[in-house]
C-alpha cells in the first residue's frame, strides 16, 4: 500500500512530472487520513450511532468502485514501456 500510489503515478503520467505528482498525492492522502476520522466522528455525534456513518462510507466506497470500473482505458495511453 505504501508504493501503490507511486506506481500508478509513474504508469499514468510518466517520469517527467513524477516528483511533483507523488508529493501532491501524498499531501492529499494525508489530508484525507486526517479529516476522514473527524468527519466520521461528526456524523456519529450528529446521528447518535455508527450506523449512518458506516452506511455513508460503504456507499462512497461502492460509488468509487463503480467509477473506477466504468472509466475504461484509452488505447495508446501507456506511458511506461512494457518489459
C-alpha positions in Angstrom: 0.0 0.0 0.0 2.9 2.4 0.5 4.3 2.1 -3.0 1.0 1.6 -4.9 0.2 5.3 -5.4 3.6 6.0 -6.8 3.4 3.0 -9.2 0.1 4.4 -10.5 1.5 7.9 -10.9 4.5 6.5 -12.8 2.4 4.4 -15.1 -0.3 7.0 -15.9 1.9 10.2 -16.0 5.4 9.1 -16.7 8.7 10.3 -15.1 8.6 13.9 -16.2 6.1 15.1 -13.5 6.6 12.2 -11.1 8.2 14.1 -8.2 5.5 16.8 -8.2 2.6 14.4 -8.6 3.9 12.0 -6.0 4.2 14.8 -3.5 0.7 16.1 -4.3 -0.7 12.6 -4.0 1.0 12.2 -0.6 -0.3 15.5 0.6 -3.9 14.7 -0.5 -3.7 11.3 1.2 -2.5 12.8 4.4 -5.4 15.3 4.4 -7.9 12.5 3.8 -6.3 10.4 6.6 -6.6 13.4 9.0 -10.1 14.5 8.2 -11.7 11.2 7.5 -11.9 10.1 11.2 -13.0 13.6 12.1 -15.9 13.5 9.7 -16.8 10.0 10.8 -16.9 11.2 14.4 -19.0 14.3 13.5 -21.5 12.1 11.7 -21.6 9.7 14.7 -22.3 12.6 17.0 -25.0 14.0 14.7 -26.8 10.7 14.2 -26.1 9.2 17.7 -24.8 5.9 16.5 -22.4 4.4 14.0 -25.0 3.0 11.6 -25.3 6.1 9.4 -21.6 6.9 9.1 -20.8 3.3 8.2 -23.6 3.3 5.6 -22.3 6.6 4.1 -18.8 5.2 3.9 -20.0 2.0 2.3 -22.0 3.8 -0.3 -19.0 6.1 -1.1 -16.7 3.0 -1.5 -19.2 1.3 -3.8 -19.6 4.5 -5.9 -15.8 4.9 -6.1 -15.5 1.2 -7.3 -18.2 1.8 -10.0 -16.4 4.9 -11.2 -13.1 3.0 -11.5 -14.7 0.1 -13.3 -16.7 2.3 -15.7 -13.8 4.7 -16.5 -12.2 2.3 -19.0 -8.8 2.6 -20.5 -7.9 4.6 -23.6 -5.9 2.8 -26.2 -2.3 4.1 -26.7 -2.2 5.9 -23.3 0.6 3.7 -21.8 3.4 6.0 -20.8 5.6 3.3 -19.2 7.1 0.9 -21.7 6.3 -2.8 -21.3 9.2 -5.1 -20.4 
